[in-house]
Amino acid sequence: MAQSEIRQIPGLYRRRVGDAIVTTINDGFLDIPLGILRGIPEARMAACMTEGFQAPAPRLTVNTFMIEMGGKRILVDAGGGSITIYSMGLLPENLRALGLGMEDFDTVLLTHIHPDHSNGLLSDSGAPLFGAAEIILHEDDIAFWGDPGLRDGRSAAAMPYLDSADLFLKAYRGQIRPSGGGEVLPGITLLPLPGHTPGHSGYRLDSAGESLIIWGDTVHVPEIQVPFPAVTNEYDINERLAAESRNRIFGMVAQEGLLVAGMHLHVPAFAHLVTHEGGYRLVPEPWAVALRA
């Protein structure tokens, strides 16, 4: 008997941060081979996965986040859309479950210009889907991906993504506001976390005495990179710098006890990071049935 696919309910999860509502919106998943990760033996990485009751080859959750505050609706990253691979592109469907469309967003904050974060801004033909939104991202990512000289092969890690970056930059010309860091919207600060890409960034939300760090691609595979922050991947533009940025943000959120959210943390994708046996341990936040008042 042929097996049919059983779909989950919409991949959505709301959480209050101060006076803001932050919603995890799942865009699908992305399978990667262990072979693209490096820094410790592959057998040890496979053990990390199996010890966490996961398949040895990682399946990455792909998330976006919506921030509602001050009468504004802000999207943080947009997932991979329908033009990346079959396993992503759930953002429009999950927005519809919220009664929203892409025209309902004032701003899109991008952590960086990789396709599983920015292709969701584009239609199948490469047209902009968020035509009413201002796009904010780090100026170094704009400069790097906008350099036509990259096509000479100087950065092997960039080569697979040049076409998608070019599509995005052309589609949103005139809507992009570059930032070098600091406050980009009231209560929202861009945190430069370079290495994965030159302008890779996180965003800090501060509201009514509470804070959240959305750390982008600081972690791709939590089962491996939380206990072993030195593990990098072949698509990091600067692997040394990526590891340094990861260690820096790990130290900050652990020391300050900050709530974190990540594009590749498992849904509901909110957690805390604590020190553990000379390293770190991720403590996922339990599912809350209802928002507190």
N, C-alpha and C positions, 0 to 999 in steps of 0.2 A: 504494500500500500504506500503510495507516495505521501511524503510528509509535506504539510503546508506550513508556511511561516506564521507564527503566532506573534503579533505585534504587541509591544508594551503600550501602556498608557502614555500620553505625552510626557517627554522628558523635561519636566519643569519642577523647580523647587524654589520657594520664596523664603527670604530671611530678612528680618529687620536689623538694620545697623543704625542706631540712633534714630533720627527722623526719616531715614531713607529706607526704601524697600529694594533689596537686591535679589534678583531672580536668576538662578541658573537655568540656562536654556541649552539643552543638549543638541548638538548638530550631527551626532553619529559617532563613528569610531574609525580608527586607522590602525591597521596591522603593520608591524615592523619586524624585521629579522634582528635577532640579537647581534648579528655580525656588524651592524652599523654603530654599535656602542663600543667604547673602548675605555680602558683605564684599569680594569681588573680582568682576570681570566674569564673567558666565556662560560666555563663550567661553574664559576662562582656566581655569575649573573643568573644562569639557569637555576641554580640552587635558590637564589633569592626569590625567583618567581614561584618555584614549586613549594617553597616553605610558606609562601603566602597563598597557597592553593590556587595558583594561576598556571595556565599553560606556559611552557618555557618561552615561547615566542610571544612578546608583549602585544596586547591589544590596547591601544591608547584611546581613552575617552577623549572626545573633542567637544569642548564646551564654549559657550559664549555667556555673557552676563549682561543683564539689564539693570540699570540703576534708575530709580524713580525718586527724585528729590527736588524740592523747590519748584514744583510745577513743570519740571523738565523730565524727559525720557531719554536716557543715554544708553547706547549699546557699547559694550566693550568686546571687541573682536566680532567677527561675523561668520566664523566657521569656514568650511571648504566649499560650500555651494554645490551645485549639480555639475560643475565643470571640472571638478578635481577627480574623485573616484566615487564609485557607486555607494560606498558606505557612509558618505557624508551628505549634507544638504538638507537636514531636517529643520533648519532654522525657520523657513517660511511656514511650514506645517505647525511647528510648535508655537509660533507667534499667533497663528490663526486660532489655536486653542485658547490663547489669552484674549482673543478678540482684537488683535492688533495686526497692523500691516507695516510695511517698511516705510511708508509715508508718515508714520506716527513718531519718528525719532528726530530729535533736535540735533543730536551729536553722536558720532561714532568715535570712540577712542580705540586706536589700534596699538597693540603691543609691538607688532613688527609686520613686515610685508612678506610673510610666507603664505603659500596658498591655502593651508588649512586654517588660516586666520583672516585672510582678506578676500579670497575668491567668493565668499558668500555675499560680497557687495556687488557682484556682477551677474548679469543674466547669461544664458547660454551663448549669446552672441557677443558678450563682452560689454554690454551697455550697463550704465549705473542703475542700481536698484534703489539706492537711498538718495534720491535726487534732491531731497529737501534738507539733508543733514550736512553739517560741517564735519570734516574728518580731521582728527588731531592725531599726530604721531611724531616721533622724534625726528629732528632734522637730519640726523646722521643716516637714518634708514632711507630717507628720501634721496639724499645725495649719493649714497652707495648704489641703490637699485636703479637710480636714474642715470648712472654713468654708462654710456654706450661702450666705453672701453672694456667693460667687464666681459664682453663677448670674445675677447682674445684668449680666454681660458685662464686668466691669472688666478681665479678663485674657483677651484673645482667644486667647493661646497655650494657656490652660487649658481653654477651652470644649469641645474635642473629647473630653476625657478625664474630665470630671466624673462621668459615670455609672459608668465602670469604677472610678474611685477610690472612689466611694461604695460600690459592691459590695464591694470589697476591705476597706474599713474596717469595714463592718458584719459581714462574714463572719468577720473575725478579731478582733472586739472581745473583749477579755479575754486575747488571746494576744500582743498587741503590747507590746514593751518599747522605749520611746523612748530615744534617746541624743542628747546634745549634742556628742559627740565623745570621743575617748580610747579606752582599752581596753574592749572590750565582751565579750570572751571571752579566756581565757589565750592570749597570743600573737597576738591579732587586735585591731587598732586601727581605729576608724572615723575617716576623714579627711574633714572637711567640704569639699566642692567645689561651693559653691552657684552658681546662675545658671541652669543648665538647668532645674532646679526649685529652690525655696528650700532644700530639704534634700538635694539631690543630694550623694552621698558616694561615696568610694572606701573600700577596706579594705586595710590593710597586714597581711600575715602575716609574722611573724618566728619562725623555728624553727632551732635548732642553728646559729646563725651565718649563716643565709641568709634572704633577704627577697623578698617578692613584693608588688607593688602591683596590685590589681584596681581599675581606675579607672572602671568604670561607663561612662557616656556622655560621658566626656571627649572621645572621638573617635567620631564617627558614620561619617565617610568618610575613612579614613586617607590615601588618595591625595591628598586636598585639604587636610584640616585639619592634617596633620603639617607640610607645608611652609608652610601659611598658617594659623597658629593663630588669627588674628583672624576667620576665617570662622565665622559662627554660623548658626542656622536659625530659622525662624519659630515653632518650638515651644519655643524657649528662653524661659522666663518672664522672665528678665532677661538680654538678650544681652550687654550690657557685662560683667556679672559672670561670665557663662559663659566669655567670652574671657579674663578675668583669671584665673579658676580654672584654665583650660587652660594658660595661660602659666606659672602658678605650679607646677603639678604637672609640666609638661614640664621646667622648670628644675631641679626637685628630682631627678627620676629620671635626667636626663642627667648632672647633676653627680655624683650618687652611684653611677651605673652600675647602677641597680636594674632588676631584671627586672619587666616589666609584663605584664598580661593585660587584655583589654578585651572587653566584650559585643559590640562591633561590629568587632573585629579578626578577620581571616580565620583560619580554623582552620589550625594548632592554637592560634592566638591568644595565643602567648607571644612577647615581643619585647623588645628594648632600644631606647632612644632615644638618639641621639648628636647633638651639634651638627654643623652642616654649612652652610658658606657663609653664616654669619650667622643661620641658622635651625636646623631640626632634620631628621633623617632617621630613619625607623623601620627597624630591622634585625630582621626576623622570625627567630625561632629555628628552626633546621632540625629536621626530624622526627627523633626518636630512636626507633629500633626497639625498644629495651628500656630499662627504668629501670636506672640504675646502683645498685649495692648501697649 
